[in-house]
Amino acid sequence: QAPLVESGGGLVQPGGSLKLSCTASGFDLDYYSLGWFRQAPGQGREGVACYRGPGGGRRVSDSVRGRFTVSRDKGTNTIHLEMKDLKPEDTATYYCTTFAYGCSEWSFDYWGQGIQVTVSS
């Protein structure tokens, strides 16, 4: 199995909700911070959310604050990104990623293949 596997993407209308999941294999989430970045066609990587491994702290980007929530299933290596009030500009490929410096910087180490989220009416 791949180290980072995303699931839960799809097509949703503006204002709708969607929940992404990521299962991490081979990572101790007591030490590794795990989260999400997204990338739209022709654009760079945009950090979205981070769940801090050592302390369980959370960070989200300004563009999604108040709408997206990152969480972890208790005692597991699975994290989620709950997305609400989705906007067309949220359309992108979403990647589950490890972070190089915890959640203090948007710096990514390893990520999965990504999963498509499309917000359109």
CYANA upper distance limits for C-alpha pairs under 8 A (distance plus 0.5 A):
  1 GLN  CA     25 SER  CA      8.19
  2 ALA  CA     25 SER  CA      7.74
  2 ALA  CA    112 GLY  CA      8.28
  3 PRO  CA     23 THR  CA      8.35
  3 PRO  CA     24 ALA  CA      6.01
  3 PRO  CA     25 SER  CA      5.09
  3 PRO  CA     26 GLY  CA      6.87
  3 PRO  CA    112 GLY  CA      7.87
  4 LEU  CA     22 CYS  CA      7.10
  4 LEU  CA     23 THR  CA      6.35
  4 LEU  CA     24 ALA  CA      5.22
  4 LEU  CA     25 SER  CA      6.92
  4 LEU  CA     96 CYS  CA      7.10
  4 LEU  CA     97 THR  CA      8.01
  4 LEU  CA    111 TRP  CA      6.81
  4 LEU  CA    112 GLY  CA      5.32
  4 LEU  CA    113 GLN  CA      8.43
  5 VAL  CA     22 CYS  CA      5.92
  5 VAL  CA     23 THR  CA      5.95
  5 VAL  CA     24 ALA  CA      7.24
  5 VAL  CA     96 CYS  CA      7.83
  5 VAL  CA    112 GLY  CA      6.25
  5 VAL  CA    113 GLN  CA      7.75
  5 VAL  CA    114 GLY  CA      8.41
  6 GLU  CA     20 LEU  CA      7.54
  6 GLU  CA     21 SER  CA      6.13
  6 GLU  CA     22 CYS  CA      4.96
  6 GLU  CA     23 THR  CA      7.29
  6 GLU  CA     95 TYR  CA      7.73
  6 GLU  CA     96 CYS  CA      6.91
  6 GLU  CA    112 GLY  CA      7.44
  6 GLU  CA    113 GLN  CA      8.09
  6 GLU  CA    114 GLY  CA      6.86
  6 GLU  CA    115 ILE  CA      6.77
  7 SER  CA     20 LEU  CA      6.29
  7 SER  CA     21 SER  CA      5.73
  7 SER  CA     22 CYS  CA      6.88
  7 SER  CA    115 ILE  CA      7.24
  8 GLY  CA     18 LEU  CA      8.01
  8 GLY  CA     19 LYS  CA      6.50
  8 GLY  CA     20 LEU  CA      5.08
  8 GLY  CA     21 SER  CA      6.62
  8 GLY  CA    115 ILE  CA      8.31
  9 GLY  CA     18 LEU  CA      7.77
  9 GLY  CA     19 LYS  CA      7.84
  9 GLY  CA     20 LEU  CA      6.59
  9 GLY  CA    115 ILE  CA      6.27
  9 GLY  CA    116 GLN  CA      6.03
  9 GLY  CA    117 VAL  CA      5.71
 10 GLY  CA    116 GLN  CA      6.68
 10 GLY  CA    117 VAL  CA      5.64
 10 GLY  CA    118 THR  CA      6.71
 11 LEU  CA    117 VAL  CA      6.65
 11 LEU  CA    118 THR  CA      5.28
 11 LEU  CA    119 VAL  CA      6.47
 11 LEU  CA    120 SER  CA      7.81
 12 VAL  CA     16 GLY  CA      6.55
 12 VAL  CA     17 SER  CA      7.65
 12 VAL  CA     18 LEU  CA      7.87
 12 VAL  CA     86 LEU  CA      8.49
 12 VAL  CA    117 VAL  CA      8.36
 12 VAL  CA    118 THR  CA      6.81
 12 VAL  CA    119 VAL  CA      5.52
 12 VAL  CA    120 SER  CA      6.90
 12 VAL  CA    121 SER  CA      8.33
 13 GLN  CA     86 LEU  CA      8.08
 13 GLN  CA    119 VAL  CA      5.85
 13 GLN  CA    120 SER  CA      5.52
 13 GLN  CA    121 SER  CA      5.53
 14 PRO  CA     85 ASP  CA      7.43
 14 PRO  CA     86 LEU  CA      5.83
 14 PRO  CA     87 LYS  CA      5.59
 14 PRO  CA     88 PRO  CA      6.85
 14 PRO  CA    119 VAL  CA      6.27
 14 PRO  CA    120 SER  CA      6.50
 14 PRO  CA    121 SER  CA      6.87
 15 GLY  CA     84 LYS  CA      7.49
 15 GLY  CA     85 ASP  CA      4.61
 15 GLY  CA     86 LEU  CA      5.35
 15 GLY  CA     87 LYS  CA      6.90
 16 GLY  CA     84 LYS  CA      6.62
 16 GLY  CA     85 ASP  CA      5.95
 16 GLY  CA     86 LEU  CA      6.01
 17 SER  CA     82 GLU  CA      8.08
 17 SER  CA     83 MET  CA      5.94
 17 SER  CA     84 LYS  CA      4.88
 17 SER  CA     85 ASP  CA      6.72
 17 SER  CA     86 LEU  CA      6.76
 18 LEU  CA     82 GLU  CA      6.73
 18 LEU  CA     83 MET  CA      5.70
 18 LEU  CA     84 LYS  CA      7.16
 19 LYS  CA     80 HIS  CA      7.30
 19 LYS  CA     81 LEU  CA      6.13
 19 LYS  CA     82 GLU  CA      4.98
 19 LYS  CA     83 MET  CA      6.38
 20 LEU  CA     80 HIS  CA      5.93
 20 LEU  CA     81 LEU  CA      5.49
 20 LEU  CA     82 GLU  CA      6.94
 20 LEU  CA     83 MET  CA      8.47
 21 SER  CA     78 THR  CA      7.41
 21 SER  CA     79 ILE  CA      6.28
 21 SER  CA     80 HIS  CA      4.85
 21 SER  CA     81 LEU  CA      6.90
 22 CYS  CA     78 THR  CA      6.01
 22 CYS  CA     79 ILE  CA      5.84
 22 CYS  CA     80 HIS  CA      6.74
 22 CYS  CA     96 CYS  CA      6.78
 23 THR  CA     77 ASN  CA      6.35
 23 THR  CA     78 THR  CA      4.96
 23 THR  CA     79 ILE  CA      7.17
 24 ALA  CA     77 ASN  CA      5.97
 24 ALA  CA     78 THR  CA      6.82
 25 SER  CA     77 ASN  CA      7.73
 27 PHE  CA     32 TYR  CA      7.13
 27 PHE  CA     77 ASN  CA      8.27
 28 ASP  CA     32 TYR  CA      6.56
 28 ASP  CA     77 ASN  CA      8.24
 29 LEU  CA     33 SER  CA      6.97
 29 LEU  CA     34 LEU  CA      8.06
 29 LEU  CA     53 GLY  CA      5.59
 29 LEU  CA     54 PRO  CA      8.08
 29 LEU  CA     77 ASN  CA      7.09
 30 ASP  CA     53 GLY  CA      5.26
 30 ASP  CA     54 PRO  CA      5.55
 30 ASP  CA     55 GLY  CA      8.49
 31 TYR  CA     53 GLY  CA      5.53
 31 TYR  CA     54 PRO  CA      5.79
 32 TYR  CA     52 ARG  CA      7.80
 32 TYR  CA     53 GLY  CA      5.55
 32 TYR  CA     54 PRO  CA      7.90
 32 TYR  CA     98 THR  CA      7.25
 32 TYR  CA     99 PHE  CA      7.78
 32 TYR  CA    102 GLY  CA      7.65
 33 SER  CA     50 CYS  CA      7.32
 33 SER  CA     51 TYR  CA      6.16
 33 SER  CA     52 ARG  CA      4.99
 33 SER  CA     53 GLY  CA      4.91
 33 SER  CA     54 PRO  CA      8.10
 33 SER  CA     98 THR  CA      6.29
 33 SER  CA     99 PHE  CA      6.11
 33 SER  CA    102 GLY  CA      5.74
 33 SER  CA    103 CYS  CA      7.21
 34 LEU  CA     50 CYS  CA      6.26
 34 LEU  CA     51 TYR  CA      5.89
 34 LEU  CA     52 ARG  CA      7.21
 34 LEU  CA     53 GLY  CA      7.64
 34 LEU  CA     79 ILE  CA      8.25
 34 LEU  CA     96 CYS  CA      7.78
 34 LEU  CA     97 THR  CA      6.23
 34 LEU  CA     98 THR  CA      5.07
 34 LEU  CA     99 PHE  CA      6.69
 35 GLY  CA     48 VAL  CA      8.13
 35 GLY  CA     49 ALA  CA      5.82
 35 GLY  CA     50 CYS  CA      4.62
 35 GLY  CA     51 TYR  CA      6.18
 35 GLY  CA     70 VAL  CA      7.93
 35 GLY  CA     79 ILE  CA      8.11
 35 GLY  CA     96 CYS  CA      6.20
 35 GLY  CA     97 THR  CA      5.88
 35 GLY  CA     98 THR  CA      6.90
 35 GLY  CA     99 PHE  CA      8.06
 36 TRP  CA     47 GLY  CA      6.91
 36 TRP  CA     48 VAL  CA      5.96
 36 TRP  CA     49 ALA  CA      5.74
 36 TRP  CA     50 CYS  CA      6.95
 36 TRP  CA     81 LEU  CA      8.45
 36 TRP  CA     94 TYR  CA      7.16
 36 TRP  CA     95 TYR  CA      5.96
 36 TRP  CA     96 CYS  CA      5.15
 36 TRP  CA     97 THR  CA      6.01
 37 PHE  CA     45 ARG  CA      6.81
 37 PHE  CA     46 GLU  CA      5.82
 37 PHE  CA     47 GLY  CA      4.70
 37 PHE  CA     48 VAL  CA      5.44
 37 PHE  CA     49 ALA  CA      7.46
 37 PHE  CA     94 TYR  CA      6.40
 37 PHE  CA     95 TYR  CA      5.89
 37 PHE  CA     96 CYS  CA      7.27
 37 PHE  CA     97 THR  CA      7.50
 38 ARG  CA     45 ARG  CA      6.22
 38 ARG  CA     46 GLU  CA      5.76
 38 ARG  CA     47 GLY  CA      6.98
 38 ARG  CA     48 VAL  CA      7.25
 38 ARG  CA     92 ALA  CA      6.41
 38 ARG  CA     93 THR  CA      5.96
 38 ARG  CA     94 TYR  CA      4.81
 38 ARG  CA     95 TYR  CA      6.39
 39 GLN  CA     43 GLN  CA      6.69
 39 GLN  CA     44 GLY  CA      6.38
 39 GLN  CA     45 ARG  CA      5.38
 39 GLN  CA     46 GLU  CA      6.69
 39 GLN  CA     92 ALA  CA      5.82
 39 GLN  CA     93 THR  CA      5.84
 39 GLN  CA     94 TYR  CA      7.10
 40 ALA  CA     44 GLY  CA      7.80
 40 ALA  CA     45 ARG  CA      8.44
 40 ALA  CA     91 THR  CA      7.35
 40 ALA  CA     92 ALA  CA      4.89
 40 ALA  CA     93 THR  CA      6.73
 41 PRO  CA     92 ALA  CA      7.87
 47 GLY  CA     60 VAL  CA      8.49
 47 GLY  CA     61 SER  CA      7.09
 47 GLY  CA    106 TRP  CA      6.24
 48 VAL  CA     60 VAL  CA      6.08
 48 VAL  CA     61 SER  CA      5.61
 48 VAL  CA     64 VAL  CA      7.60
 49 ALA  CA     58 ARG  CA      7.93
 49 ALA  CA     59 ARG  CA      6.04
 49 ALA  CA     60 VAL  CA      4.72
 49 ALA  CA     61 SER  CA      6.79
 49 ALA  CA     69 THR  CA      8.21
 49 ALA  CA     70 VAL  CA      6.84
 49 ALA  CA     81 LEU  CA      8.45
 50 CYS  CA     58 ARG  CA      6.19
 50 CYS  CA     59 ARG  CA      5.64
 50 CYS  CA     60 VAL  CA      6.92
 50 CYS  CA     70 VAL  CA      7.42
 50 CYS  CA     99 PHE  CA      8.48
 50 CYS  CA    103 CYS  CA      6.27
 51 TYR  CA     56 GLY  CA      6.72
 51 TYR  CA     57 GLY  CA      6.48
 51 TYR  CA     58 ARG  CA      5.28
 51 TYR  CA     59 ARG  CA      7.22
 51 TYR  CA     70 VAL  CA      7.07
 51 TYR  CA     71 SER  CA      7.44
 51 TYR  CA     72 ARG  CA      8.23
 51 TYR  CA    103 CYS  CA      7.53
 52 ARG  CA     56 GLY  CA      5.34
 52 ARG  CA     57 GLY  CA      5.46
 52 ARG  CA     58 ARG  CA      6.51
 52 ARG  CA    102 GLY  CA      6.41
 52 ARG  CA    103 CYS  CA      6.29
 53 GLY  CA     57 GLY  CA      8.16
 53 GLY  CA    102 GLY  CA      7.86
 58 ARG  CA     70 VAL  CA      7.66
 58 ARG  CA    103 CYS  CA      8.03
 59 ARG  CA    103 CYS  CA      7.19
 60 VAL  CA     64 VAL  CA      7.19
 60 VAL  CA     65 ARG  CA      6.36
 60 VAL  CA     68 PHE  CA      8.02
 60 VAL  CA     69 THR  CA      8.14
 60 VAL  CA     70 VAL  CA      8.44
 61 SER  CA     65 ARG  CA      6.50
 64 VAL  CA     68 PHE  CA      6.08
 67 ARG  CA     83 MET  CA      6.56
 67 ARG  CA     84 LYS  CA      5.63
 67 ARG  CA     85 ASP  CA      6.66
 67 ARG  CA     86 LEU  CA      8.21
 68 PHE  CA     81 LEU  CA      7.16
 68 PHE  CA     82 GLU  CA      6.05
 68 PHE  CA     83 MET  CA      5.04
 68 PHE  CA     84 LYS  CA      6.67
 69 THR  CA     80 HIS  CA      8.50
 69 THR  CA     81 LEU  CA      6.18
 69 THR  CA     82 GLU  CA      5.64
 69 THR  CA     83 MET  CA      7.17
 70 VAL  CA     79 ILE  CA      7.61
 70 VAL  CA     80 HIS  CA      6.11
 70 VAL  CA     81 LEU  CA      5.12
 70 VAL  CA     82 GLU  CA      6.89
 71 SER  CA     79 ILE  CA      6.07
 71 SER  CA     80 HIS  CA      5.80
 71 SER  CA     81 LEU  CA      7.15
 72 ARG  CA     76 THR  CA      7.93
 72 ARG  CA     77 ASN  CA      8.08
 72 ARG  CA     78 THR  CA      6.43
 72 ARG  CA     79 ILE  CA      4.73
 72 ARG  CA     80 HIS  CA      6.70
 73 ASP  CA     77 ASN  CA      7.80
 73 ASP  CA     78 THR  CA      6.28
 73 ASP  CA     79 ILE  CA      6.68
 73 ASP  CA     80 HIS  CA      8.45
 86 LEU  CA     90 ASP  CA      7.02
 86 LEU  CA    119 VAL  CA      7.26
 87 LYS  CA     91 THR  CA      8.09
 87 LYS  CA    119 VAL  CA      6.67
 88 PRO  CA    118 THR  CA      7.93
 88 PRO  CA    119 VAL  CA      5.27
 88 PRO  CA    120 SER  CA      6.36
 89 GLU  CA    119 VAL  CA      8.13
 90 ASP  CA    117 VAL  CA      8.10
 90 ASP  CA    118 THR  CA      7.98
 90 ASP  CA    119 VAL  CA      7.20
 91 THR  CA    116 GLN  CA      8.33
 91 THR  CA    117 VAL  CA      5.96
 91 THR  CA    118 THR  CA      5.12
 91 THR  CA    119 VAL  CA      5.95
 92 ALA  CA    116 GLN  CA      6.62
 92 ALA  CA    117 VAL  CA      6.09
 92 ALA  CA    118 THR  CA      7.14
 93 THR  CA    114 GLY  CA      6.34
 93 THR  CA    115 ILE  CA      5.83
 93 THR  CA    116 GLN  CA      4.92
 93 THR  CA    117 VAL  CA      6.54
 94 TYR  CA    114 GLY  CA      5.72
 94 TYR  CA    115 ILE  CA      5.76
 94 TYR  CA    116 GLN  CA      6.70
 94 TYR  CA    117 VAL  CA      7.47
 95 TYR  CA    111 TRP  CA      6.70
 95 TYR  CA    112 GLY  CA      6.37
 95 TYR  CA    113 GLN  CA      7.20
 95 TYR  CA    114 GLY  CA      4.76
 95 TYR  CA    115 ILE  CA      7.02
 96 CYS  CA    111 TRP  CA      5.92
 96 CYS  CA    112 GLY  CA      6.15
 96 CYS  CA    114 GLY  CA      7.33
 97 THR  CA    108 PHE  CA      6.79
 97 THR  CA    109 ASP  CA      7.41
 97 THR  CA    110 TYR  CA      6.01
 97 THR  CA    111 TRP  CA      4.61
 97 THR  CA    112 GLY  CA      7.19
 98 THR  CA    108 PHE  CA      6.31
 98 THR  CA    109 ASP  CA      5.95
 98 THR  CA    110 TYR  CA      5.87
 98 THR  CA    111 TRP  CA      6.92
 99 PHE  CA    103 CYS  CA      7.23
 99 PHE  CA    105 GLU  CA      8.49
 99 PHE  CA    106 TRP  CA      7.77
 99 PHE  CA    107 SER  CA      6.11
 99 PHE  CA    108 PHE  CA      5.08
 99 PHE  CA    109 ASP  CA      6.03
 99 PHE  CA    110 TYR  CA      8.13
100 ALA  CA    105 GLU  CA      8.49
100 ALA  CA    107 SER  CA      6.03
100 ALA  CA    108 PHE  CA      6.17
100 ALA  CA    109 ASP  CA      6.03
101 TYR  CA    105 GLU  CA      6.74
101 TYR  CA    107 SER  CA      7.34
